[in-house]
């Protein structure tokens, strides 16, 4: 089970011992792959694995593997126990709610800036092509809609013109991705996202600052409310749905 999943994780990587100069790249590959597996619910809270297993399957020393694993531990995704190995940590819902609160502050400030500008920044044109489309043209793939949702909110902040706000906002996005993507494993939430994004975008374009902020806050608060309903069982169900 767990070993089979890990076999899939490392199958895409090289099986020969890399040169020392390539170890940093391999560590980055291991990091990115494991993080993607966590975000896609192929690894969920409680899943365990060892450095030796990863190292043997990759055909490399433990050094790049350990670098990737400790980086994920520092970000709060993994932890390690003596003799028991590495495991995916339970989700800290209290911290996630705080991150959602920070996200609301950043996005409301950005929408206000956008709504008071004389002209629409070019970034908004790309959002129109994705979110202001007929119902028949809407996407249904959970991963793609999730990625588009992240870019919608990130673009609103970036288009407001404050690079530091955009940097902090993207850090928040990275840290809540594991929960946020659960919103797109259900068709009704995908439909709601299209409808709500379209309303927010139109309000921004029409310079209706108050309306844009109200719509945006309600939209994010709904996602935040969904976080409170999530259990380990929900994560396992999400993994099963995405595996089909």
QUIHULIN-V172524 format. One record per pair of residues at least 4 apart in sequence whose ideal C-beta (glycine too) atoms are under 7 Angstrom apart, sorted by the first residue. I is the first residue (numbers start at 1). J is the second residue. D is the distance in Angstrom with one decimal. If there is no record, write none. Layout:
((I,J,D) (I,J,D))
//
This chain:
((1,5,6.9) (2,6,6.4) (2,47,5.8) (2,48,6.4) (2,49,6.3) (3,7,6.4) (3,53,6.9) (4,8,7.0) (5,9,6.6) (5,42,6.1) (6,10,6.4) (6,49,5.4) (6,53,6.3) (6,54,6.9) (6,57,6.9) (7,11,6.2) (7,57,6.6) (9,33,5.6) (9,34,6.7) (9,37,5.7) (10,54,6.5) (10,57,4.4) (10,58,5.5) (13,29,5.7) (13,58,5.7) (14,18,6.6) (15,59,4.5) (16,59,5.7) (17,59,5.8) (17,60,5.7) (18,22,3.8) (18,23,5.9) (18,26,5.4) (18,60,5.9) (22,26,5.9) (23,27,6.2) (23,63,6.2) (23,64,4.5) (24,28,6.5) (25,29,6.4) (26,30,6.4) (26,60,6.2) (26,64,4.4) (27,31,6.2) (27,64,3.8) (27,67,4.1) (27,68,4.9) (28,32,6.1) (29,33,6.1) (30,34,6.2) (30,54,6.9) (30,64,6.4) (30,65,5.9) (30,68,3.8) (31,35,6.1) (31,68,3.9) (31,71,5.4) (31,72,6.5) (32,36,6.2) (33,37,6.5) (34,38,6.6) (34,68,6.6) (34,72,6.2) (35,39,6.4) (35,72,6.4) (35,77,6.9) (36,40,6.0) (37,42,4.2) (37,43,4.6) (38,43,4.9) (38,77,5.6) (38,88,6.3) (38,178,6.1) (39,177,5.1) (39,178,5.3) (39,181,6.3) (40,242,6.3) (41,235,5.8) (41,238,4.6) (41,239,4.0) (41,242,6.1) (42,239,6.3) (43,47,4.9) (43,88,5.2) (44,88,6.2) (44,235,4.5) (44,236,6.2) (44,239,6.0) (45,88,5.3) (45,89,6.6) (45,90,4.5) (45,91,6.4) (45,232,5.7) (45,235,6.6) (46,87,6.4) (46,88,6.5) (47,87,6.5) (47,88,4.8) (48,84,6.9) (48,85,5.5) (48,86,6.6) (48,87,4.5) (49,53,5.7) (49,54,6.6) (49,85,6.3) (49,86,5.6) (50,85,4.2) (50,86,6.7) (51,55,5.9) (51,62,5.1) (51,65,5.4) (51,66,6.0) (51,69,6.6) (52,56,6.0) (53,57,6.3) (54,58,6.1) (54,65,4.8) (55,60,6.1) (55,61,6.5) (55,62,4.7) (55,65,4.9) (58,65,6.8) (60,64,5.9) (62,66,5.2) (63,67,6.6) (64,68,6.6) (65,69,6.3) (66,70,6.0) (67,71,6.3) (68,72,6.6) (69,73,6.4) (69,78,6.2) (69,86,5.8) (70,74,6.3) (71,75,6.7) (72,77,4.5) (72,78,4.5) (73,78,4.7) (73,79,5.9) (73,80,6.8) (76,89,6.6) (76,92,6.9) (77,88,6.7) (77,89,6.3) (78,86,5.6) (78,87,6.9) (78,88,6.1) (78,89,6.2) (79,87,6.2) (79,89,5.1) (80,85,6.7) (80,86,4.9) (91,96,6.8) (91,178,6.9) (91,179,6.7) (92,96,6.5) (93,97,6.5) (93,227,6.2) (94,98,6.9) (95,99,6.4) (96,100,6.5) (96,176,5.9) (96,179,5.8) (96,227,5.6) (97,101,6.6) (97,224,6.4) (97,227,6.6) (98,102,6.6) (99,103,6.3) (99,172,5.2) (99,175,5.7) (99,176,5.2) (100,104,6.6) (100,176,6.8) (100,220,6.5) (100,224,4.3) (100,227,7.0) (101,105,6.9) (102,106,6.4) (102,172,5.7) (103,107,6.0) (103,169,6.9) (103,172,5.1) (103,220,6.2) (104,108,6.0) (104,217,6.0) (104,220,5.3) (105,109,6.5) (106,110,6.4) (106,157,6.0) (106,165,5.7) (106,168,6.6) (106,169,4.8) (107,111,6.2) (107,153,6.2) (107,156,6.3) (107,157,6.2) (107,216,5.8) (107,220,6.8) (108,112,6.5) (108,213,5.1) (108,216,6.4) (108,217,6.3) (109,113,6.7) (110,114,6.3) (110,156,5.4) (110,157,4.4) (110,160,3.8) (110,165,6.6) (111,115,6.1) (111,156,6.2) (111,204,6.1) (111,212,4.8) (111,213,5.6) (111,216,5.5) (112,116,6.6) (112,209,5.4) (112,213,6.4) (113,117,6.9) (113,160,4.2) (113,161,6.9) (114,156,6.7) (114,159,6.1) (114,160,5.5) (114,204,5.2) (115,204,5.6) (115,207,5.2) (115,208,6.8) (115,209,3.6) (115,212,5.4) (116,209,6.3) (120,124,4.8) (120,205,6.2) (121,159,4.3) (123,155,5.1) (123,158,6.4) (123,159,4.0) (124,128,6.5) (124,159,6.3) (124,205,6.8) (125,129,6.9) (126,130,6.9) (127,131,5.7) (127,152,6.0) (127,155,5.8) (127,201,5.7) (128,132,4.7) (128,201,6.8) (130,148,5.7) (131,152,6.6) (131,194,6.5) (131,197,4.5) (131,198,5.3) (131,201,5.7) (132,198,5.7) (132,201,6.5) (133,137,4.2) (133,138,6.4) (138,194,5.3) (139,144,5.3) (139,145,5.4) (140,190,6.4) (141,145,6.4) (142,146,6.1) (142,184,4.3) (142,185,5.3) (142,242,6.7) (143,147,6.4) (144,148,6.2) (145,149,6.2) (145,184,4.8) (145,190,5.2) (145,193,6.7) (146,150,6.8) (146,180,7.0) (146,181,4.4) (146,184,4.4) (147,151,6.6) (148,152,6.3) (149,153,6.9) (149,193,5.9) (150,154,6.0) (150,173,5.6) (151,155,5.7) (152,156,6.8) (152,197,5.6) (153,157,6.8) (154,158,6.0) (154,169,6.5) (154,170,6.0) (154,173,6.1) (155,159,5.8) (157,165,5.9) (157,166,5.1) (157,169,4.5) (158,166,4.5) (160,165,6.9) (162,166,6.5) (163,167,6.3) (164,168,6.5) (165,169,6.0) (166,170,6.4) (167,171,6.7) (168,172,6.7) (169,173,6.4) (170,174,6.5) (171,175,6.6) (172,176,6.3) (173,177,6.5) (176,180,5.1) (177,181,6.1) (179,227,5.4) (179,230,6.4) (180,223,6.7) (182,226,7.0) (182,230,6.3) (182,234,6.9) (182,238,5.7) (183,189,4.7) (183,223,5.9) (183,226,6.1) (184,189,6.2) (184,190,5.6) (185,238,4.9) (185,241,5.4) (185,242,6.7) (187,191,6.4) (188,192,6.3) (189,193,6.3) (190,194,6.8) (191,195,6.5) (192,196,5.9) (193,197,5.9) (194,198,6.3) (195,199,6.7) (196,200,6.3) (196,215,6.8) (196,219,4.6) (197,201,6.1) (198,202,6.3) (199,203,6.4) (199,215,5.2) (200,204,6.5) (200,212,5.9) (200,215,4.8) (200,216,5.3) (200,219,6.5) (201,205,6.3) (202,206,6.0) (203,208,4.4) (203,211,4.5) (203,212,3.7) (203,215,5.9) (204,212,4.9) (208,212,5.8) (209,213,6.3) (210,214,6.4) (211,215,6.2) (212,216,6.1) (213,217,6.1) (214,218,6.4) (215,219,6.2) (216,220,6.5) (217,221,6.0) (218,222,6.5) (220,224,6.3) (221,225,6.4) (222,226,6.7) (230,234,4.9) (232,236,6.6) (233,237,6.3) (234,238,6.4) (235,239,6.6) (236,240,6.6) (237,241,6.4) (238,242,6.3) (239,243,6.2))
//
